[in-house]
Amino acid sequence: MRTGIYARISQDTQGTELGVMRQQDDCRREAERRGWRVVDHYVDNDVSATRSKSRPQYQRMLGDIEAGKLDAIVVYAVDRLTRSPRELEDIIDLASAHGIKFANVTGTIDLSTPEGRAMARQMGTFARLETENMSRRLKRKFQEKAERGEPHGYAPYGFERVSAASVAENPTSTIKRDVPHQEHSAIVREVADRALNRESLRSIVADLNARGIPAPKSSAWSSTILRQVLLRPANAGLRSYLGKVLPTSTTVPIYDRDTYDRLTALLTDPRRKSNHVGPEVKYLLSGIALCGLCGAKMRRQIGRVQKSKSGAEKRQPPSYQCATCFRVRRHQLLVDEVVTETVIERLSRPDAVEAFSAIDTDTGNSAAVALEAVEARLTRAAVEFAKGTITGDQLVVITKSLQNDRDDLLRQVVVPNVLVSELTTMGTRARWNDMPLLAKREVVESLMMVTVLPSKSGAAFDPALVKIDWMADSAASIG
């Protein structure tokens, strides 16, 4: 009897293969007892029979059976071969078609008889039952650990796993926690700062590889690996479970929550293209104007085609539309006109030079960073609403609170701009008309926050629903 031995173990955390080696030893003795000649070994080490999509050696064994290379298979137990009743039926069919004998160390399997097949099916059913019970117990255990804020699995890049007793007052604590790794956490902070400064992921990756900095579980960094590292809630000391952030965490953060929110908003923006710098900007307020309902940024959209009752088609004019909640949409050219005329009118006043000549301060810089974090949270709230994670009422509460924070920060942000100085001293309308689009966008971003408020369906365009908040206190007081 040309015999193959199949051995499998689900977890081999030490990589010693001792479990599968013991299985093979017992299987060889069983084959010798039966007088069967072992011609090959099929070993899937550290491979689950239920979670793994592929068991290479198991598949090779099935191929050898179909090719007529084997007459018998020896396994330690049925659950080493399979834990799936469906998969067991395939094995029974294969054994019947090729006359394969099966033996297991812990019992007898005779797939050539109805009784033997019934016994195998029963054993397979109980193996599946044990798998499901074990899965339920493990899920409950993982949930309990998550609710305590305790990490699970391997310590992520940037951290090292320690006992809470080593950093807490309770010397008997058995809870684990992740703390920043001295070298790796510095890399995480560095790449986070560079990404927030709008350096491309590709550029950061190239620099890390050129410096010979090892990547987590890989020979080299890639944009995908870097993005995964930056988007981890653990970096901000957050514990997530099944996609939700939990209130308790034992993890010591690498950077603060504001940094995490800004990175998440930046890297999960569906309009973001990581492989190039993106298309040339063509519109004054695209990506600058904010949705008055959810706080996310608006994008220019081509006009929709509508059909009349007679069947005639008419295209609506281009508009700015919220790219997240899609519930605020306004005529692009008319919104541009409101903002343009507001800028020209304000900078044409005699006091414009004095009003916009404020010096940038540390307070202004700090407020600008905090303002970006608030905008990131507004965007995340809108995304969560679109996904159905939060309700409309919750969105309204979150948005109102964050918009109040944003209004407070706007009063602290002062951004000096050479272009603004030119506009206040060189014939404002003529100079504005001569400016390239990118320069105009810089002026708008420096001077104001543009928010497009929602309106009733079918209502005529109302300039009052284009809300403008001036950045500087002096301008806001007379804006």
TISELO-659039 format. One record per residue (C-alpha): residue in three letters; residue number from 1; x, y, z. Coordinates in Angstrom, 3 decimals. Layout:
(r ALA, NUM, (X, Y, Z)) ...
// end
This chain:
(r MET, 1, (0.000, 0.000, 0.000)) (r ARG, 2, (1.610, 3.258, -1.138)) (r THR, 3, (0.826, 5.463, 1.803)) (r GLY, 4, (0.864, 9.211, 2.373)) (r ILE, 5, (0.954, 10.787, 5.824)) (r TYR, 6, (-0.935, 14.042, 6.326)) (r ALA, 7, (-0.119, 16.193, 9.377)) (r ARG, 8, (-1.462, 19.622, 10.303)) (r ILE, 9, (-1.438, 21.985, 13.264)) (r SER, 10, (-3.359, 25.283, 13.420)) (r GLN, 11, (-0.866, 27.345, 15.395)) (r ASP, 12, (2.892, 27.044, 15.761)) (r THR, 13, (3.778, 30.343, 17.398)) (r GLN, 14, (7.339, 29.239, 18.142)) (r GLY, 15, (7.961, 27.901, 14.646)) (r THR, 16, (9.421, 24.659, 16.036)) (r GLU, 17, (7.107, 22.286, 14.103)) (r LEU, 18, (7.122, 19.967, 17.136)) (r GLY, 19, (3.378, 19.383, 16.890)) (r VAL, 20, (3.437, 18.142, 13.299)) (r MET, 21, (6.589, 16.147, 13.965)) (r ARG, 22, (4.848, 14.214, 16.758)) (r GLN, 23, (1.885, 13.596, 14.474)) (r GLN, 24, (4.164, 12.201, 11.765)) (r ASP, 25, (5.943, 9.911, 14.215)) (r ASP, 26, (2.640, 8.449, 15.420)) (r CYS, 27, (1.342, 8.107, 11.855)) (r ARG, 28, (4.498, 6.262, 10.743)) (r ARG, 29, (4.082, 3.787, 13.579)) (r GLU, 30, (0.443, 3.248, 12.590)) (r ALA, 31, (1.455, 2.633, 8.967)) (r GLU, 32, (4.129, 0.129, 10.080)) (r ARG, 33, (1.595, -1.674, 12.272)) (r ARG, 34, (-0.648, -2.092, 9.258)) (r GLY, 35, (2.204, -3.045, 6.950)) (r TRP, 36, (1.715, -0.013, 4.726)) (r ARG, 37, (4.701, 1.583, 2.935)) (r VAL, 38, (5.046, 5.351, 3.460)) (r VAL, 39, (5.987, 7.070, 0.187)) (r ASP, 40, (5.322, 10.762, 0.986)) (r HIS, 41, (4.572, 13.237, 3.763)) (r TYR, 42, (2.142, 16.157, 3.436)) (r VAL, 43, (2.612, 18.724, 6.215)) (r ASP, 44, (0.659, 21.979, 6.686)) (r ASN, 45, (2.280, 23.608, 9.718)) (r ASP, 46, (0.648, 26.640, 11.368)) (r VAL, 47, (-2.344, 26.359, 9.026)) (r SER, 48, (-5.999, 26.317, 10.141)) (r ALA, 49, (-8.417, 23.813, 8.601)) (r THR, 50, (-11.289, 26.300, 8.868)) (r ARG, 51, (-9.903, 29.844, 8.422)) (r SER, 52, (-7.205, 29.280, 5.790)) (r LYS, 53, (-8.215, 29.737, 2.181)) (r SER, 54, (-5.549, 27.329, 1.024)) (r ARG, 55, (-3.691, 24.365, 2.510)) (r PRO, 56, (-0.895, 23.765, -0.035)) (r GLN, 57, (0.124, 20.288, 1.132)) (r TYR, 58, (-3.470, 19.156, 1.524)) (r GLN, 59, (-4.147, 20.200, -2.061)) (r ARG, 60, (-0.983, 18.424, -3.222)) (r MET, 61, (-2.147, 15.253, -1.484)) (r LEU, 62, (-5.533, 15.384, -3.219)) (r GLY, 63, (-3.753, 15.864, -6.533)) (r ASP, 64, (-1.577, 12.797, -5.906)) (r ILE, 65, (-4.663, 10.737, -5.068)) (r GLU, 66, (-6.314, 11.740, -8.327)) (r ALA, 67, (-3.081, 10.961, -10.185)) (r GLY, 68, (-3.063, 7.427, -8.757)) (r LYS, 69, (0.151, 7.870, -6.753)) (r LEU, 70, (-1.357, 6.825, -3.400)) (r ASP, 71, (-3.319, 3.835, -2.105)) (r ALA, 72, (-3.735, 4.933, 1.508)) (r ILE, 73, (-3.649, 7.987, 3.803)) (r VAL, 74, (-2.788, 8.027, 7.505)) (r VAL, 75, (-3.711, 10.956, 9.749)) (r TYR, 76, (-3.494, 11.444, 13.500)) (r ALA, 77, (-7.218, 12.296, 13.788)) (r VAL, 78, (-10.085, 13.206, 11.490)) (r ASP, 79, (-9.993, 16.857, 12.569)) (r ARG, 80, (-6.378, 17.074, 11.380)) (r LEU, 81, (-7.642, 16.223, 7.905)) (r THR, 82, (-10.702, 18.461, 7.870)) (r ARG, 83, (-13.196, 20.188, 10.170)) (r SER, 84, (-15.731, 20.793, 7.419)) (r PRO, 85, (-18.524, 18.257, 6.717)) (r ARG, 86, (-18.678, 19.592, 3.155)) (r GLU, 87, (-14.966, 18.999, 2.653)) (r LEU, 88, (-15.274, 15.524, 4.223)) (r GLU, 89, (-17.861, 14.575, 1.603)) (r ASP, 90, (-15.331, 15.475, -1.106)) (r ILE, 91, (-12.786, 13.194, 0.565)) (r ILE, 92, (-15.330, 10.354, 0.786)) (r ASP, 93, (-16.145, 10.748, -2.911)) (r LEU, 94, (-12.439, 10.786, -3.788)) (r ALA, 95, (-11.757, 7.684, -1.697)) (r SER, 96, (-14.654, 5.849, -3.312)) (r ALA, 97, (-13.543, 6.775, -6.818)) (r HIS, 98, (-9.902, 5.733, -6.300)) (r GLY, 99, (-10.222, 2.995, -3.687)) (r ILE, 100, (-8.202, 4.862, -1.095)) (r LYS, 101, (-7.823, 3.415, 2.402)) (r PHE, 102, (-7.824, 5.793, 5.369)) (r ALA, 103, (-6.440, 5.235, 8.854)) (r ASN, 104, (-6.207, 7.491, 11.870)) (r VAL, 105, (-4.069, 6.958, 14.956)) (r THR, 106, (-6.880, 7.735, 17.395)) (r GLY, 107, (-9.431, 5.399, 15.788)) (r THR, 108, (-10.456, 3.514, 12.660)) (r ILE, 109, (-11.828, 5.020, 9.474)) (r ASP, 110, (-13.014, 2.640, 6.778)) (r LEU, 111, (-14.445, 4.706, 3.978)) (r SER, 112, (-15.097, 1.614, 1.892)) (r THR, 113, (-18.146, 0.624, 3.984)) (r PRO, 114, (-21.402, 2.448, 4.683)) (r GLU, 115, (-20.805, 2.114, 8.424)) (r GLY, 116, (-17.301, 3.558, 8.137)) (r ARG, 117, (-18.525, 6.504, 6.079)) (r ALA, 118, (-21.331, 7.143, 8.584)) (r MET, 119, (-18.808, 7.092, 11.427)) (r ALA, 120, (-16.522, 9.491, 9.524)) (r ARG, 121, (-19.428, 11.860, 8.943)) (r GLN, 122, (-20.353, 11.763, 12.602)) (r MET, 123, (-16.783, 12.459, 13.635)) (r GLY, 124, (-16.631, 15.302, 11.104)) (r THR, 125, (-19.861, 16.774, 12.483)) (r PHE, 126, (-18.513, 16.764, 16.038)) (r ALA, 127, (-15.225, 18.264, 14.809)) (r ARG, 128, (-17.211, 21.082, 13.195)) (r LEU, 129, (-19.217, 21.536, 16.395)) (r GLU, 130, (-16.026, 21.863, 18.420)) (r THR, 131, (-14.669, 24.379, 15.904)) (r GLU, 132, (-17.780, 26.541, 16.210)) (r ASN, 133, (-17.771, 26.317, 20.014)) (r MET, 134, (-14.100, 27.221, 20.116)) (r SER, 135, (-14.736, 30.145, 17.770)) (r ARG, 136, (-17.514, 31.414, 20.015)) (r ARG, 137, (-15.321, 31.151, 23.117)) (r LEU, 138, (-12.442, 32.937, 21.411)) (r LYS, 139, (-14.659, 35.742, 20.101)) (r ARG, 140, (-16.017, 36.312, 23.597)) (r LYS, 141, (-12.502, 36.305, 25.008)) (r PHE, 142, (-11.304, 38.814, 22.392)) (r GLN, 143, (-14.334, 41.026, 23.050)) (r GLU, 144, (-13.627, 40.969, 26.789)) (r LYS, 145, (-9.990, 41.946, 26.196)) (r ALA, 146, (-11.066, 44.739, 23.868)) (r GLU, 147, (-13.556, 46.099, 26.408)) (r ARG, 148, (-10.748, 46.236, 28.968)) (r GLY, 149, (-8.706, 48.175, 26.428)) (r GLU, 150, (-6.105, 45.418, 26.253)) (r PRO, 151, (-4.313, 44.862, 22.924)) (r HIS, 152, (-4.562, 41.614, 20.984)) (r GLY, 153, (-2.205, 39.834, 18.633)) (r TYR, 154, (1.263, 41.161, 17.913)) (r ALA, 155, (2.401, 44.602, 19.007)) (r PRO, 156, (1.964, 46.900, 15.983)) (r TYR, 157, (4.893, 48.757, 14.429)) (r GLY, 158, (5.939, 51.642, 16.643)) (r PHE, 159, (5.036, 49.810, 19.862)) (r GLU, 160, (6.333, 47.142, 22.185)) (r ARG, 161, (4.138, 44.912, 24.358)) (r VAL, 162, (4.674, 45.096, 28.128)) (r SER, 163, (2.806, 44.105, 31.258)) (r ALA, 164, (0.677, 46.883, 32.691)) (r ALA, 165, (2.352, 46.180, 36.019)) (r SER, 166, (5.626, 47.570, 34.669)) (r VAL, 167, (4.102, 50.989, 34.006)) (r ALA, 168, (1.253, 51.113, 36.516)) (r GLU, 169, (0.885, 51.219, 40.249)) (r ASN, 170, (-0.704, 47.748, 40.408)) (r PRO, 171, (2.244, 45.302, 40.596)) (r THR, 172, (-0.019, 42.251, 40.251)) (r SER, 173, (-1.754, 43.323, 37.042)) (r THR, 174, (-1.772, 40.713, 34.284)) (r ILE, 175, (-3.182, 43.052, 31.653)) (r LYS, 176, (-0.884, 43.785, 28.725)) (r ARG, 177, (-0.399, 47.165, 27.129)) (r ASP, 178, (1.476, 48.646, 24.200)) (r VAL, 179, (3.953, 51.473, 24.792)) (r PRO, 180, (5.912, 53.442, 22.155)) (r HIS, 181, (9.062, 51.726, 20.928)) (r GLN, 182, (11.914, 54.229, 21.192)) (r GLU, 183, (13.129, 53.959, 17.588)) (r HIS, 184, (10.027, 52.863, 15.718)) (r SER, 185, (7.674, 55.385, 17.344)) (r ALA, 186, (10.004, 58.174, 16.213)) (r ILE, 187, (9.593, 56.924, 12.635)) (r VAL, 188, (5.800, 56.876, 13.010)) (r ARG, 189, (5.793, 60.473, 14.289)) (r GLU, 190, (8.112, 61.555, 11.469)) (r VAL, 191, (6.030, 60.062, 8.656)) (r ALA, 192, (2.820, 61.422, 10.212)) (r ASP, 193, (4.231, 64.970, 10.210)) (r ARG, 194, (5.451, 64.591, 6.633)) (r ALA, 195, (2.103, 63.258, 5.422)) (r LEU, 196, (0.233, 66.139, 7.097)) (r ASN, 197, (2.596, 68.531, 5.346)) (r ARG, 198, (1.235, 67.032, 2.120)) (r GLU, 199, (4.357, 65.087, 1.174)) (r SER, 200, (3.328, 62.156, -0.994)) (r LEU, 201, (3.410, 58.658, 0.462)) (r ARG, 202, (5.582, 57.559, -2.442)) (r SER, 203, (8.186, 60.203, -1.588)) (r ILE, 204, (8.206, 59.218, 2.087)) (r VAL, 205, (8.539, 55.529, 1.189)) (r ALA, 206, (11.461, 56.206, -1.140)) (r ASP, 207, (13.250, 58.131, 1.607)) (r LEU, 208, (12.675, 55.439, 4.250)) (r ASN, 209, (14.011, 52.733, 1.940)) (r ALA, 210, (16.995, 54.881, 0.935)) (r ARG, 211, (17.846, 55.350, 4.623)) (r GLY, 212, (17.699, 51.599, 5.173)) (r ILE, 213, (14.914, 51.808, 7.765)) (r PRO, 214, (13.324, 48.351, 8.103)) (r ALA, 215, (9.619, 48.071, 7.321)) (r PRO, 216, (7.229, 46.145, 9.590)) (r LYS, 217, (7.261, 42.454, 8.576)) (r SER, 218, (8.613, 43.288, 5.129)) (r SER, 219, (11.956, 43.779, 3.432)) (r ALA, 220, (11.011, 47.251, 2.211)) (r TRP, 221, (8.438, 49.982, 2.749)) (r SER, 222, (5.586, 50.471, 0.286)) (r SER, 223, (2.806, 53.055, 0.073)) (r THR, 224, (0.307, 50.412, 1.203)) (r ILE, 225, (2.323, 49.513, 4.305)) (r LEU, 226, (2.890, 53.173, 5.178)) (r ARG, 227, (-0.790, 53.989, 4.793)) (r GLN, 228, (-1.771, 51.081, 7.045)) (r VAL, 229, (0.668, 52.252, 9.714)) (r LEU, 230, (-0.626, 55.835, 9.620)) (r LEU, 231, (-4.293, 54.847, 9.813)) (r ARG, 232, (-3.994, 52.702, 12.936)) (r PRO, 233, (-6.166, 54.001, 15.839)) (r ALA, 234, (-3.554, 52.598, 18.256)) (r ASN, 235, (-1.165, 55.387, 17.226)) (r ALA, 236, (-3.437, 57.787, 19.103)) (r GLY, 237, (-3.827, 55.382, 22.018)) (r LEU, 238, (-7.249, 54.183, 20.829)) (r ARG, 239, (-8.523, 50.607, 21.100)) (r SER, 240, (-10.782, 49.513, 18.266)) (r TYR, 241, (-12.833, 46.347, 17.950)) (r LEU, 242, (-14.798, 45.299, 14.863)) (r GLY, 243, (-14.220, 48.727, 13.353)) (r LYS, 244, (-15.438, 50.717, 16.369)) (r VAL, 245, (-13.310, 52.772, 18.747)) (r LEU, 246, (-13.885, 51.743, 22.366)) (r PRO, 247, (-13.801, 54.104, 25.372)) (r THR, 248, (-11.046, 52.232, 27.241)) (r SER, 249, (-7.483, 51.582, 26.116)) (r THR, 250, (-4.264, 50.555, 27.828)) (r THR, 251, (-2.148, 51.728, 24.873)) (r VAL, 252, (0.180, 54.697, 25.381)) (r PRO, 253, (-0.251, 56.971, 22.315)) (r ILE, 254, (2.499, 57.923, 19.897)) (r TYR, 255, (0.692, 61.121, 18.906)) (r ASP, 256, (-2.548, 62.877, 19.886)) (r ARG, 257, (-6.124, 62.362, 18.691)) (r ASP, 258, (-6.115, 65.536, 16.600)) (r THR, 259, (-3.173, 64.229, 14.573)) (r TYR, 260, (-4.942, 60.898, 14.056)) (r ASP, 261, (-8.169, 62.611, 12.929)) (r ARG, 262, (-6.295, 64.836, 10.468)) (r LEU, 263, (-4.403, 61.859, 9.031)) (r THR, 264, (-7.576, 59.805, 8.714)) (r ALA, 265, (-9.401, 62.602, 6.916)) (r LEU, 266, (-6.437, 63.111, 4.603)) (r LEU, 267, (-5.704, 59.479, 3.735)) (r THR, 268, (-9.303, 58.234, 3.459)) (r ASP, 269, (-10.480, 61.083, 1.265)) (r PRO, 270, (-12.033, 59.241, -1.725)) (r ARG, 271, (-10.763, 61.951, -4.030)) (r ARG, 272, (-7.175, 61.455, -2.894)) (r LYS, 273, (-4.841, 59.959, -5.493)) (r SER, 274, (-1.646, 58.642, -3.957)) (r ASN, 275, (0.130, 57.833, -7.221)) (r HIS, 276, (0.360, 61.350, -8.629)) (r VAL, 277, (-0.103, 64.975, -7.656)) (r GLY, 278, (-3.629, 65.036, -9.093)) (r PRO, 279, (-5.304, 67.053, -11.834)) (r GLU, 280, (-4.741, 70.754, -12.161)) (r VAL, 281, (-7.195, 72.810, -10.124)) (r LYS, 282, (-9.727, 74.483, -12.416)) (r TYR, 283, (-12.303, 76.046, -10.103)) (r LEU, 284, (-12.137, 78.779, -7.468)) (r LEU, 285, (-13.788, 77.016, -4.529)) (r SER, 286, (-13.469, 73.297, -5.256)) (r GLY, 287, (-12.023, 71.697, -2.112)) (r ILE, 288, (-12.226, 75.044, -0.268)) (r ALA, 289, (-15.956, 75.737, 0.211)) (r LEU, 290, (-17.551, 73.762, 3.060)) (r CYS, 291, (-20.930, 72.065, 3.245)) (r GLY, 292, (-23.218, 73.936, 5.649)) (r LEU, 293, (-24.936, 70.696, 6.626)) (r CYS, 294, (-22.117, 68.271, 7.465)) (r GLY, 295, (-18.987, 70.463, 7.324)) (r ALA, 296, (-17.215, 68.437, 4.600)) (r LYS, 297, (-15.544, 70.049, 1.614)) (r MET, 298, (-17.453, 70.656, -1.607)) (r ARG, 299, (-16.396, 69.745, -5.131)) (r ARG, 300, (-17.366, 71.064, -8.517)) (r GLN, 301, (-19.793, 68.795, -10.357)) (r ILE, 302, (-20.894, 68.872, -13.981)) (r GLY, 303, (-24.552, 69.792, -14.413)) (r ARG, 304, (-27.044, 66.947, -14.367)) (r VAL, 305, (-29.208, 66.174, -17.388)) (r GLN, 306, (-32.953, 66.521, -16.843)) (r LYS, 307, (-35.800, 65.430, -19.084)) (r SER, 308, (-38.921, 67.485, -19.537)) (r LYS, 309, (-42.412, 65.981, -19.902)) (r SER, 310, (-42.014, 66.296, -23.656)) (r GLY, 311, (-38.848, 64.197, -23.557)) (r ALA, 312, (-36.474, 67.069, -24.266)) (r GLU, 313, (-33.178, 66.962, -22.403)) (r LYS, 314, (-31.653, 69.948, -20.654)) (r ARG, 315, (-28.385, 70.051, -18.758)) (r GLN, 316, (-28.296, 71.952, -15.483)) (r PRO, 317, (-25.453, 74.421, -14.916)) (r PRO, 318, (-22.290, 73.173, -13.141)) (r SER, 319, (-22.463, 73.327, -9.355)) (r TYR, 320, (-20.569, 72.875, -6.128)) (r GLN, 321, (-21.814, 69.800, -4.275)) (r CYS, 322, (-20.870, 68.248, -0.953)) (r ALA, 323, (-18.696, 65.259, -1.801)) (r THR, 324, (-19.638, 63.434, 1.419)) (r CYS, 325, (-23.321, 63.815, 2.304)) (r PHE, 326, (-24.364, 64.967, -1.236)) (r ARG, 327, (-27.240, 66.968, 0.277)) (r VAL, 328, (-26.040, 70.513, -0.486)) (r ARG, 329, (-25.663, 71.643, -4.095)) (r ARG, 330, (-25.396, 75.190, -5.440)) (r HIS, 331, (-24.802, 76.932, -8.798)) (r GLN, 332, (-20.999, 77.126, -9.204)) (r LEU, 333, (-20.721, 80.371, -11.157)) (r LEU, 334, (-23.121, 82.226, -8.852)) (r VAL, 335, (-21.256, 81.071, -5.727)) (r ASP, 336, (-17.947, 82.115, -7.341)) (r GLU, 337, (-19.441, 85.499, -8.125)) (r VAL, 338, (-20.577, 86.059, -4.503)) (r VAL, 339, (-17.120, 85.223, -3.155)) (r THR, 340, (-15.277, 87.223, -5.815)) (r GLU, 341, (-17.351, 90.350, -5.277)) (r THR, 342, (-17.004, 90.009, -1.494)) (r VAL, 343, (-13.198, 89.804, -1.739)) (r ILE, 344, (-12.963, 92.749, -4.130)) (r GLU, 345, (-15.370, 94.909, -2.109)) (r ARG, 346, (-13.621, 94.241, 1.199)) (r LEU, 347, (-10.095, 94.777, -0.091)) (r SER, 348, (-11.112, 97.958, -1.874)) (r ARG, 349, (-11.928, 99.719, 1.418)) (r PRO, 350, (-9.496, 102.325, 2.741)) (r ASP, 351, (-8.800, 100.357, 5.913)) (r ALA, 352, (-7.995, 97.113, 4.070)) (r VAL, 353, (-4.205, 97.440, 4.426)) (r GLU, 354, (-4.469, 97.881, 8.188)) (r ALA, 355, (-7.132, 95.165, 8.583)) (r PHE, 356, (-5.091, 92.489, 6.819)) (r SER, 357, (-1.573, 93.409, 7.896)) (r ALA, 358, (-1.598, 91.357, 11.099)) (r ILE, 359, (1.565, 89.407, 11.918)) (r ASP, 360, (1.360, 85.636, 12.139)) (r THR, 361, (1.863, 84.506, 15.747)) (r ASP, 362, (2.390, 81.249, 17.596)) (r THR, 363, (-1.221, 81.460, 18.714)) (r GLY, 364, (-2.348, 81.769, 15.126)) (r ASN, 365, (-0.246, 78.796, 14.082)) (r SER, 366, (-1.624, 76.643, 16.896)) (r ALA, 367, (-5.152, 77.707, 16.027)) (r ALA, 368, (-4.579, 76.822, 12.379)) (r VAL, 369, (-3.495, 73.273, 13.316)) (r ALA, 370, (-6.459, 72.894, 15.670)) (r LEU, 371, (-8.762, 74.228, 12.946)) (r GLU, 372, (-7.532, 71.557, 10.545)) (r ALA, 373, (-8.250, 68.882, 13.169)) (r VAL, 374, (-11.802, 70.197, 13.659)) (r GLU, 375, (-12.386, 70.119, 9.906)) (r ALA, 376, (-11.074, 66.543, 9.826)) (r ARG, 377, (-13.557, 65.551, 12.524)) (r LEU, 378, (-16.392, 67.198, 10.617)) (r THR, 379, (-15.441, 65.190, 7.538)) (r ARG, 380, (-15.255, 61.950, 9.542)) (r ALA, 381, (-18.669, 62.600, 11.067)) (r ALA, 382, (-20.126, 63.100, 7.597)) (r VAL, 383, (-18.537, 59.860, 6.401)) (r GLU, 384, (-19.936, 57.966, 9.401)) (r PHE, 385, (-23.390, 59.359, 8.611)) (r ALA, 386, (-23.097, 58.306, 4.971)) (r LYS, 387, (-22.099, 54.785, 6.114)) (r GLY, 388, (-25.054, 54.626, 8.501)) (r THR, 389, (-22.879, 54.396, 11.608)) (r ILE, 390, (-24.506, 57.477, 13.135)) (r THR, 391, (-28.005, 58.910, 12.708)) (r GLY, 392, (-29.002, 62.229, 11.233)) (r ASP, 393, (-29.780, 63.614, 14.701)) (r GLN, 394, (-26.339, 62.568, 15.931)) (r LEU, 395, (-24.748, 64.217, 12.887)) (r VAL, 396, (-26.555, 67.474, 13.642)) (r VAL, 397, (-25.345, 67.483, 17.277)) (r ILE, 398, (-21.751, 66.642, 16.318)) (r THR, 399, (-21.706, 69.183, 13.489)) (r LYS, 400, (-23.136, 71.999, 15.618)) (r SER, 401, (-20.564, 71.427, 18.355)) (r LEU, 402, (-17.630, 71.245, 15.949)) (r GLN, 403, (-18.802, 74.254, 13.956)) (r ASN, 404, (-18.840, 76.283, 17.172)) (r ASP, 405, (-15.250, 75.163, 17.821)) (r ARG, 406, (-14.357, 76.104, 14.259)) (r ASP, 407, (-15.860, 79.582, 14.617)) (r ASP, 408, (-13.827, 80.166, 17.800)) (r LEU, 409, (-10.621, 79.082, 16.086)) (r LEU, 410, (-11.301, 81.230, 13.032)) (r ARG, 411, (-11.041, 84.304, 15.210)) (r GLN, 412, (-7.518, 83.312, 16.249)) (r VAL, 413, (-6.126, 82.463, 12.813)) (r VAL, 414, (-4.271, 85.253, 11.014)) (r VAL, 415, (-2.455, 84.352, 7.790)) (r PRO, 416, (-0.432, 87.137, 6.138)) (r ASN, 417, (-0.337, 86.958, 2.365)) (r VAL, 418, (1.750, 88.900, -0.151)) (r LEU, 419, (-1.044, 88.577, -2.720)) (r VAL, 420, (-3.480, 90.188, -0.297)) (r SER, 421, (-1.094, 93.097, 0.127)) (r GLU, 422, (-0.980, 93.560, -3.644)) (r LEU, 423, (-4.780, 93.520, -3.869)) (r THR, 424, (-5.162, 96.187, -1.195)) (r THR, 425, (-2.728, 98.594, -2.848)) (r MET, 426, (-2.829, 98.063, -6.655)) (r GLY, 427, (-6.406, 98.501, -7.896)) (r THR, 428, (-8.221, 95.566, -6.436)) (r ARG, 429, (-10.583, 94.524, -9.262)) (r ALA, 430, (-8.023, 94.877, -12.050)) (r ARG, 431, (-5.369, 93.012, -10.062)) (r TRP, 432, (-7.854, 90.245, -9.178)) (r ASN, 433, (-8.845, 89.796, -12.811)) (r ASP, 434, (-5.180, 89.437, -13.802)) (r MET, 435, (-4.393, 86.843, -11.131)) (r PRO, 436, (-4.045, 83.148, -12.080)) (r LEU, 437, (-6.596, 80.825, -10.529)) (r LEU, 438, (-4.180, 79.288, -8.023)) (r ALA, 439, (-3.329, 82.752, -6.687)) (r LYS, 440, (-7.022, 83.575, -6.301)) (r ARG, 441, (-7.570, 80.356, -4.376)) (r GLU, 442, (-4.664, 81.254, -2.075)) (r VAL, 443, (-6.241, 84.635, -1.363)) (r VAL, 444, (-9.616, 83.051, -0.551)) (r GLU, 445, (-8.038, 80.451, 1.763)) (r SER, 446, (-5.983, 83.168, 3.479)) (r LEU, 447, (-8.866, 85.546, 4.059)) (r MET, 448, (-12.030, 83.602, 4.700)) (r MET, 449, (-13.960, 80.443, 5.372)) (r VAL, 450, (-16.692, 79.898, 2.767)) (r THR, 451, (-19.671, 77.770, 3.835)) (r VAL, 452, (-22.547, 76.939, 1.481)) (r LEU, 453, (-25.706, 76.655, 3.581)) (r PRO, 454, (-28.559, 74.285, 2.653)) (r SER, 455, (-31.660, 75.666, 0.971)) (r LYS, 456, (-35.164, 74.445, 0.168)) (r SER, 457, (-35.535, 72.252, -2.891)) (r GLY, 458, (-36.290, 74.267, -6.023)) (r ALA, 459, (-35.666, 77.641, -4.343)) (r ALA, 460, (-33.978, 80.416, -6.316)) (r PHE, 461, (-30.315, 81.144, -5.654)) (r ASP, 462, (-29.904, 83.238, -2.495)) (r PRO, 463, (-26.502, 84.953, -2.013)) (r ALA, 464, (-27.171, 85.075, 1.738)) (r LEU, 465, (-26.800, 81.288, 1.860)) (r VAL, 466, (-23.122, 81.626, 0.927)) (r LYS, 467, (-21.737, 82.313, 4.394)) (r ILE, 468, (-18.333, 84.019, 4.652)) (r ASP, 469, (-16.337, 84.094, 7.890)) (r TRP, 470, (-13.266, 86.331, 7.833)) (r MET, 471, (-10.079, 84.922, 9.322)) (r ALA, 472, (-8.817, 88.084, 10.998)) (r ASP, 473, (-10.597, 89.624, 13.975)) (r SER, 474, (-10.419, 93.100, 12.504)) (r ALA, 475, (-11.962, 91.987, 9.229)) (r ALA, 476, (-14.609, 89.917, 10.961)) (r SER, 477, (-15.751, 92.901, 12.988)) (r ILE, 478, (-16.658, 94.884, 9.881)) (r GLY, 479, (-16.996, 92.062, 7.272)) 
// end
